[in-house]
């Protein structure tokens, strides 16, 4: 049996940011990650301005700038038969230092955070270590049981256990936490298509003939999110992939005759869920990020929210943990701080599901075949200050969190 002060389940963005912040504040922290590396493709790669500013605050801006990345500054939609574009959001209009979203391979970002955290004497990252159960005694969570890749098992006791292991977290099965699920009308296929130098730049939303596709400029390729009606993926996969490619070419004419998807194995399916725990905590336990609230991919803000959860958790927990005076009220305060932001963002995503996604998939919205785009789009495109609103919401969300002073460099 081993012991630590804070046991973090999961080495994703929320877990690694929380581990780094707590370790810099002098808290003994152990992160348990079940995989042997961070190399998972088609995970969220967006690093928003709030996270970019956090890296700056932590003295990691130069290291982050060295990572391979593409900067996204505009969100646009093509309208009309002539292929014109309207700008929905423009990060360049924001009076901030980091007026863009950085698109960085997530494994590079996590490796950077891990390297920075390993410089702290109170930090430990244990790969190939899967949490299999919680240690519960007398109504309290006192740590975890784990299994390593070589089959050995053990227990790690902790003052506080923080679940950062995503929407499949074992804590989501605890009836005391009460998972509230919202129905979603869609799933998303993720894949890559080649990008030519004269192709549109930035993030592009294509809504045409019952098809809804988002394309993210990654330099020499587009990362594509093909939004489909819920549970309809198997029907398409039963047919040839070339039929899928032909639909892409029909709905995105500027793709031309370039090679697109070569095999269905190259198309990854995300089963979209939108939910949140009613309670994020028990005595000795806290859930944050997707473990506490699975977000829709609408807006690509899930990672940003998870990182902000981690910053808020560090701010509330660092000093009490270091001084060995943690009380349940400190843990409850994390959910109290982050609850409203989470609920507001999910409500907005549900509204977009109802008023944009579902009508688009039914063919009731078609921007590219319309000579006269919807009035709100035309107004937003003509008034630059209006384009700040979606850009600001994507950049900062409803509330920006500040790291504990002891974590800053």
C-alpha positions as CSV (number, residue, x, y, z in Angstrom):
1,X,0.0,0.0,0.0
2,X,1.3,3.4,-1.1
3,X,0.3,6.9,-0.2
4,X,0.2,10.3,-1.8
5,X,-1.6,13.6,-1.0
6,X,-3.5,13.9,-4.3
7,X,-4.2,11.1,-6.6
8,X,-5.2,12.2,-10.1
9,X,-6.9,9.6,-12.4
10,X,-6.1,10.2,-16.0
11,X,-3.2,12.0,-17.8
12,X,-5.3,14.1,-20.2
13,X,-5.2,18.0,-20.3
14,X,-7.2,18.4,-17.1
15,X,-5.2,15.8,-15.2
16,X,-1.8,17.1,-16.3
17,X,-2.6,20.8,-15.8
18,X,-4.0,20.0,-12.3
19,X,-0.9,17.9,-11.5
20,X,1.5,20.6,-12.6
21,X,-0.3,23.4,-10.7
22,X,-0.5,21.4,-7.5
23,X,3.1,20.2,-7.7
24,X,4.3,23.7,-8.2
25,X,2.4,24.7,-5.1
26,X,4.2,22.1,-3.1
27,X,1.6,19.4,-3.0
28,X,2.5,15.8,-3.3
29,X,0.7,14.5,-6.4
30,X,0.6,11.3,-8.3
31,X,-1.0,11.1,-11.8
32,X,-2.1,7.6,-13.0
33,X,-2.4,7.1,-16.7
34,X,-3.5,3.7,-18.1
35,X,-1.7,4.1,-21.5
36,X,2.1,3.9,-22.1
37,X,2.1,7.2,-24.0
38,X,-0.1,10.1,-25.1
39,X,-0.3,9.1,-28.7
40,X,-4.0,9.0,-29.5
41,X,-5.0,10.5,-32.8
42,X,-8.1,12.6,-33.4
43,X,-8.3,13.7,-29.8
44,X,-9.2,17.4,-29.4
45,X,-6.2,19.4,-30.5
46,X,-7.5,23.0,-29.8
47,X,-5.7,25.1,-27.3
48,X,-7.8,28.2,-26.6
49,X,-6.6,31.7,-25.6
50,X,-7.3,31.1,-21.9
51,X,-5.0,28.0,-21.9
52,X,-2.4,29.9,-24.0
53,X,-2.4,32.7,-21.4
54,X,-2.1,30.0,-18.6
55,X,1.0,28.6,-20.3
56,X,2.4,32.2,-20.4
57,X,1.6,32.6,-16.7
58,X,3.4,29.3,-15.9
59,X,6.5,30.4,-17.8
60,X,5.9,27.8,-20.6
61,X,5.0,30.1,-23.5
62,X,8.4,29.7,-25.2
63,X,8.3,25.9,-24.9
64,X,4.7,25.9,-26.2
65,X,5.7,28.1,-29.2
66,X,8.3,25.4,-30.2
67,X,5.5,22.8,-30.6
68,X,4.3,22.1,-34.2
69,X,1.1,24.1,-34.5
70,X,-1.4,25.9,-36.8
71,X,-3.1,29.1,-35.7
72,X,-6.9,29.5,-36.2
73,X,-8.1,33.1,-36.3
74,X,-11.4,33.0,-38.2
75,X,-14.6,30.9,-38.3
76,X,-16.4,31.2,-41.7
77,X,-19.2,29.7,-43.7
78,X,-19.5,29.7,-47.5
79,X,-22.8,31.2,-48.7
80,X,-24.4,31.6,-52.1
81,X,-23.7,29.7,-55.3
82,X,-20.5,31.6,-56.0
83,X,-18.7,30.2,-53.1
84,X,-18.4,33.5,-51.1
85,X,-17.6,33.3,-47.4
86,X,-19.1,35.1,-44.4
87,X,-17.1,35.5,-41.2
88,X,-18.9,34.4,-38.1
89,X,-16.1,34.9,-35.6
90,X,-12.8,36.7,-35.9
91,X,-10.3,36.3,-33.1
92,X,-8.1,39.1,-34.6
93,X,-10.7,41.6,-33.3
94,X,-10.1,40.7,-29.7
95,X,-7.8,43.0,-27.8
96,X,-5.8,40.2,-26.2
97,X,-2.3,38.8,-26.5
98,X,-3.3,35.4,-27.7
99,X,-5.9,36.3,-30.3
100,X,-6.1,32.8,-31.9
101,X,-6.7,29.2,-31.2
102,X,-3.6,27.0,-31.5
103,X,-4.0,23.6,-33.1
104,X,-1.4,21.4,-31.5
105,X,-1.1,17.6,-31.5
106,X,-2.4,16.8,-28.1
107,X,0.4,14.3,-27.4
108,X,3.0,17.1,-27.9
109,X,1.0,19.4,-25.5
110,X,0.7,16.6,-22.8
111,X,4.4,15.7,-23.2
112,X,5.3,19.3,-22.6
113,X,3.1,19.5,-19.5
114,X,4.6,16.2,-18.2
115,X,8.2,17.4,-18.7
116,X,7.4,20.6,-16.8
117,X,5.7,18.8,-13.9
118,X,8.6,16.3,-13.6
119,X,10.8,19.1,-12.6
120,X,8.9,19.4,-9.4
121,X,10.1,17.1,-6.6
122,X,6.5,16.4,-5.4
123,X,5.2,15.2,-8.8
124,X,5.0,11.6,-10.0
125,X,3.5,10.4,-13.3
126,X,2.9,6.7,-13.6
127,X,2.1,5.4,-17.1
128,X,0.7,1.9,-17.8
129,X,-1.3,2.2,-14.6
130,X,-5.1,1.7,-14.9
131,X,-7.4,2.5,-12.0
132,X,-9.8,-0.4,-11.4
133,X,-11.7,0.7,-8.3
134,X,-11.9,3.2,-5.6
135,X,-10.9,2.5,-2.0
136,X,-14.0,3.3,0.0
137,X,-14.1,3.1,3.8
138,X,-16.6,4.6,6.2
139,X,-18.4,6.6,3.6
140,X,-15.1,8.2,2.3
141,X,-12.9,7.6,-0.8
142,X,-9.4,7.0,0.5
143,X,-7.6,6.3,-2.7
144,X,-7.7,3.8,-5.6
145,X,-6.8,0.3,-6.6
146,X,-4.9,-0.1,-9.8
147,X,-3.4,-2.6,-12.2
148,X,-0.3,-2.1,-14.3
149,X,0.4,-3.4,-17.8
150,X,2.4,-6.3,-16.5
151,X,-0.6,-7.5,-14.5
152,X,0.5,-6.4,-11.0
153,X,-2.0,-4.7,-8.7
154,X,-1.8,-2.3,-5.8
155,X,-3.4,0.4,-3.8
156,X,-2.6,4.1,-3.7
157,X,-4.1,5.9,-0.7
158,X,-4.7,9.6,-1.0
159,X,-6.1,12.6,0.9
160,X,-8.1,13.5,-2.2
161,X,-8.7,11.6,-5.4
162,X,-9.5,13.6,-8.5
163,X,-11.1,11.9,-11.5
164,X,-9.9,13.4,-14.8
165,X,-10.3,10.3,-16.9
166,X,-13.1,11.4,-19.3
167,X,-16.6,10.3,-20.1
168,X,-15.8,6.7,-19.4
169,X,-14.6,7.4,-15.9
170,X,-15.5,4.8,-13.3
171,X,-16.8,7.5,-11.0
172,X,-19.7,8.2,-13.4
173,X,-21.3,4.9,-12.3
174,X,-21.6,6.0,-8.7
175,X,-25.3,6.4,-8.0
176,X,-24.6,9.1,-5.4
177,X,-23.3,11.4,-8.1
178,X,-26.4,11.2,-10.3
179,X,-25.6,11.3,-14.0
180,X,-28.0,13.6,-15.9
181,X,-28.0,12.7,-19.7
182,X,-29.3,15.1,-22.4
183,X,-30.4,13.5,-25.7
184,X,-28.3,14.5,-28.7
185,X,-29.3,14.3,-32.4
186,X,-25.9,13.6,-33.9
187,X,-22.7,11.6,-34.0
188,X,-19.5,12.9,-35.6
189,X,-17.0,11.2,-38.0
190,X,-13.5,12.5,-37.8
191,X,-11.0,12.1,-40.7
192,X,-8.4,13.9,-42.7
193,X,-8.5,15.2,-46.3
194,X,-5.5,16.8,-48.2
195,X,-5.4,20.6,-48.2
196,X,-4.0,22.7,-51.1
197,X,-2.3,26.0,-50.5
198,X,-5.2,27.9,-52.3
199,X,-7.9,26.3,-50.2
200,X,-9.8,28.4,-47.7
201,X,-8.0,29.0,-44.4
202,X,-9.3,28.9,-40.8
203,X,-12.3,26.9,-39.6
204,X,-15.1,26.4,-42.2
205,X,-18.6,25.3,-41.6
206,X,-20.3,23.6,-44.6
207,X,-24.1,23.2,-44.4
208,X,-25.5,22.0,-47.7
209,X,-28.2,19.5,-48.9
210,X,-28.7,17.8,-45.6
211,X,-25.0,17.6,-44.9
212,X,-23.2,19.4,-42.1
213,X,-19.4,19.4,-42.2
214,X,-16.8,21.4,-40.2
215,X,-13.3,21.7,-41.7
216,X,-10.3,22.8,-39.6
217,X,-7.2,24.1,-41.5
218,X,-4.2,22.1,-40.2
219,X,-1.7,23.3,-42.9
220,X,-1.3,20.5,-45.4
221,X,-4.6,18.8,-44.5
222,X,-8.0,19.5,-43.1
223,X,-9.2,17.9,-39.9
224,X,-12.8,17.2,-40.9
225,X,-15.8,16.7,-38.6
226,X,-18.7,15.2,-40.6
227,X,-21.8,15.5,-38.5
228,X,-24.4,12.8,-39.1
229,X,-27.8,11.9,-37.6
230,X,-27.5,9.8,-34.5
231,X,-26.7,6.1,-35.0
232,X,-26.6,6.2,-38.8
233,X,-23.0,5.5,-39.2
234,X,-23.3,1.7,-39.7
235,X,-25.5,2.1,-42.7
236,X,-22.9,4.1,-44.6
237,X,-20.1,1.9,-43.6
238,X,-21.9,-1.1,-45.1
239,X,-21.3,0.6,-48.5
240,X,-18.1,1.5,-50.4
241,X,-16.0,4.3,-49.0
242,X,-15.9,5.9,-52.5
243,X,-19.6,6.6,-52.2
244,X,-18.8,8.6,-49.1
245,X,-16.1,10.4,-50.9
246,X,-18.5,11.3,-53.8
247,X,-20.9,12.8,-51.3
248,X,-18.1,14.9,-49.8
249,X,-17.1,16.2,-53.3
250,X,-20.7,17.0,-54.1
251,X,-21.2,19.0,-50.9
252,X,-17.7,20.6,-50.9
253,X,-17.1,21.3,-54.6
254,X,-13.6,22.9,-54.2
255,X,-12.2,19.5,-53.1
256,X,-12.2,18.7,-56.7
257,X,-10.9,15.3,-57.8
258,X,-8.2,15.0,-55.1
259,X,-7.9,11.7,-53.2
260,X,-9.9,11.8,-50.0
261,X,-10.6,8.9,-47.6
262,X,-9.0,5.6,-48.7
263,X,-10.5,3.3,-46.2
264,X,-13.3,3.3,-43.6
265,X,-10.7,2.5,-41.0
266,X,-9.4,6.0,-41.5
267,X,-12.8,7.4,-40.4
268,X,-13.1,7.6,-36.6
269,X,-16.6,7.7,-35.1
270,X,-17.4,9.8,-32.0
271,X,-20.6,8.9,-30.3
272,X,-21.7,12.3,-29.1
273,X,-22.9,12.5,-25.5
274,X,-24.0,15.6,-23.5
275,X,-24.4,15.0,-19.8
276,X,-23.2,16.1,-16.4
277,X,-23.1,14.8,-12.9
278,X,-25.4,16.4,-10.4
279,X,-22.7,16.1,-7.8
280,X,-19.0,16.2,-8.7
281,X,-17.8,15.2,-5.3
282,X,-17.9,12.8,-2.4
283,X,-15.8,12.8,0.8
284,X,-12.3,12.3,-0.5
285,X,-13.3,12.5,-4.2
286,X,-13.7,15.2,-6.9
287,X,-14.6,14.8,-10.6
288,X,-13.7,17.5,-13.2
289,X,-13.5,17.8,-17.0
290,X,-15.4,15.2,-19.0
291,X,-15.5,12.9,-16.0
292,X,-17.9,15.5,-14.5
293,X,-19.5,16.8,-17.7
294,X,-19.3,15.3,-21.2
295,X,-19.6,18.1,-23.7
296,X,-20.9,18.2,-27.3
297,X,-18.1,18.8,-29.9
298,X,-20.1,22.0,-30.9
299,X,-17.6,24.8,-30.6
300,X,-14.7,22.6,-29.8
301,X,-14.6,23.9,-26.2
302,X,-14.5,20.7,-24.2
303,X,-10.7,20.8,-23.6
304,X,-10.8,24.4,-22.7
305,X,-13.5,23.8,-20.1
306,X,-11.6,20.8,-18.6
307,X,-8.4,22.9,-18.3
308,X,-10.4,25.7,-16.6
309,X,-11.9,23.1,-14.2
310,X,-8.3,22.1,-13.3
311,X,-7.2,25.6,-12.7
312,X,-10.2,26.3,-10.4
313,X,-9.6,23.0,-8.6
314,X,-5.9,23.9,-8.0
315,X,-6.9,27.4,-6.7
316,X,-9.3,25.9,-4.2
317,X,-7.3,22.9,-3.1
318,X,-3.6,23.7,-3.3
319,X,-3.1,25.6,0.0
320,X,-5.4,23.4,2.1
321,X,-3.7,20.3,0.7
322,X,-0.2,21.7,1.3
323,X,-1.1,22.7,4.9
324,X,-2.9,19.4,5.5
325,X,-6.2,21.1,6.4
326,X,-8.4,20.1,3.5
327,X,-12.1,20.1,4.3
328,X,-15.1,19.0,2.3
329,X,-16.0,22.7,1.8
330,X,-12.9,23.2,-0.2
331,X,-13.9,20.4,-2.6
332,X,-17.6,21.5,-2.8
333,X,-16.3,25.0,-3.7
334,X,-14.9,23.7,-7.0
335,X,-18.2,22.5,-8.3
336,X,-19.9,25.7,-7.0
337,X,-17.4,27.7,-9.0
338,X,-17.6,25.8,-12.2
339,X,-21.3,24.7,-12.2
340,X,-22.8,27.8,-13.8
341,X,-20.3,27.9,-16.6
342,X,-20.8,24.3,-17.4
343,X,-24.6,24.5,-17.3
344,X,-24.7,27.7,-19.5
345,X,-22.3,26.1,-22.2
346,X,-24.4,22.9,-22.3
347,X,-27.6,24.9,-22.6
348,X,-26.1,26.8,-25.5
349,X,-24.9,23.6,-27.1
350,X,-28.4,22.1,-26.8
351,X,-29.9,25.2,-28.4
352,X,-27.5,24.8,-31.3
353,X,-28.4,21.1,-31.6
354,X,-32.1,22.0,-31.8
355,X,-31.9,25.1,-34.0
356,X,-29.0,24.4,-36.3
357,X,-27.8,20.8,-36.3
358,X,-31.2,19.0,-36.5
359,X,-32.6,21.4,-39.2
360,X,-29.4,21.2,-41.2
361,X,-29.4,17.4,-41.2
362,X,-33.1,17.5,-42.3
363,X,-32.0,19.8,-45.2
364,X,-34.0,22.8,-43.8
365,X,-30.9,25.0,-43.7
366,X,-28.6,25.4,-46.7
367,X,-26.1,28.2,-46.7
368,X,-24.3,27.5,-49.9
369,X,-27.3,27.2,-52.2
370,X,-28.9,30.4,-50.9
371,X,-28.3,33.7,-52.7
372,X,-29.4,35.6,-49.6
373,X,-27.8,34.2,-46.4
374,X,-29.8,34.5,-43.1
375,X,-30.1,38.1,-41.9
376,X,-28.1,37.4,-38.6
377,X,-25.1,36.1,-40.7
378,X,-25.2,39.2,-43.0
379,X,-25.3,41.6,-40.1
380,X,-22.5,39.8,-38.2
381,X,-20.4,39.8,-41.3
382,X,-20.8,43.6,-41.9
383,X,-20.2,44.7,-38.3
384,X,-16.8,43.7,-37.1
385,X,-17.6,44.3,-33.4
386,X,-20.4,41.7,-33.6
387,X,-17.8,39.1,-34.8
388,X,-16.1,39.5,-31.4
389,X,-19.0,37.9,-29.6
390,X,-18.6,34.3,-30.8
391,X,-14.8,34.8,-30.8
392,X,-14.9,35.9,-27.2
393,X,-17.1,33.0,-26.1
394,X,-14.9,30.5,-27.9
395,X,-11.8,32.1,-26.5
396,X,-12.8,32.6,-22.8
397,X,-16.2,30.9,-22.2
398,X,-18.4,32.4,-19.5
399,X,-15.7,32.7,-16.8
400,X,-11.9,32.8,-16.8
401,X,-10.0,31.0,-14.0
402,X,-6.8,32.2,-12.4
403,X,-4.1,29.7,-11.2
404,X,-2.9,29.8,-7.6
405,X,0.0,32.3,-7.1
406,X,2.3,29.5,-5.8
407,X,2.1,27.8,-9.2
408,X,3.3,30.8,-11.2
409,X,6.8,31.3,-12.6
